[in-house]
Amino acid sequence: MDACYDVAVIGGGPGGYTAALYCARAGFSVAVVEKLSAGGQMATTDWVDNYPGFDEGVDGFGLGEKMQRGAERFGAATIYDEVTAVDLTSDPKRLTLAGGALTARAVILATGALPRTLGLPEEEALRSRGVSYCATCDGMFYKGKTVAVVGGGNSAVEEALFLSRLCARVTLIHRRDSLRAASVYVRQLKDSGVEILWNSRVRRLLHGDRLTGLELERTDTGAVSTLPCDGLFVAVGRVPDTGLFRGQVELDTQGYLVADETTRTRLPGVFAVGDARTKPLRQIVTAAADGAVASHFAEEYLLSHSAP
Ligand code: NAP
């Protein structure tokens, strides 16, 4: 028979493990299903300075492990597996995993978001051969080399700053003439040695067996140029990882799970937390806050719906 839990959490990022901590601490049986490692997107962040309680900052991977251990201390289980299908309308709800299945009376969706690609020909084929979506993960491969980062948000600037400490030359390519990133990051760019190419977009990836450079186009004049480089780090935003729930849970036009500040979706007993949920500010601290809120409303749901 499939294992049955009071609460199943899909995704082990800060939202997922905070929900698991609160639910387990409230006495419910909880399983977190995580396909990679604890921490989600946060685990790929070199250094986190804006999560309270760490006066010197903390590395993202380590913080993910701490969150996992904190939830497990109260009995939450981690199942390292991939959820391949869900039935969120049945009672109990059913999750099919690559290596089995489980049921749960309530489900918390905490799947986060995936890097957006540029959609260029051969971008996928050059992944790990010059094209990367995570400087913390792959930056060391480019030590002493020449790299470019594309994007103008917090992630792009963070990645450029991280790479400027490792690489011989870092160029930040942005399609407009001002950055979207918070001023705290923009200020750090000034002394970092990162060169900025404004009003520019990547038109083509130049390569042999690996990436060798970029063909760029000015977005204002249309002028075309070539930038030789060993690596390209793409940081142009994220897309919510919610395809699995399409048709069962309401999604907005961009694919985010529709839920208000209570984290309740329209499906009874199904909650959405963290970066995958519609919300104005996607941060570690807001994902964690979602987890606590979801636990509160999951508890309310579990106590008012007796087990089938
Ligand atoms: P983002 O804030 O959505 O920024 C995406 C950037 O990529 C924008 O500058 C955008 O240009 C550009 N862009 C989008 N599509 C593009 C394309 N096809 N070609 C070229 N450029 C493209 O995404 P993010 O930086 O990944 O951040 C995601 C969320 O996580 C945000 O809410 C962010 O605040 C948060 N975050 C927070 C921190 C932190 O606080 N430490 C760190 C990282 C991320 P335009 O500006 O022209 O639209």
Boltz pocket constraint, residues with backbone or C-beta under 6 A from the ligand:
constraints:
  - pocket:
      binder: B
      contacts: [[A, 50], [A, 117], [A, 118], [A, 150], [A, 151], [A, 152], [A, 153], [A, 154], [A, 155], [A, 156], [A, 158], [A, 173], [A, 175], [A, 176], [A, 178], [A, 179], [A, 180], [A, 201], [A, 235], [A, 236], [A, 237], [A, 238], [A, 280], [A, 281], [A, 282], [A, 283]]
      max_distance: 6.0
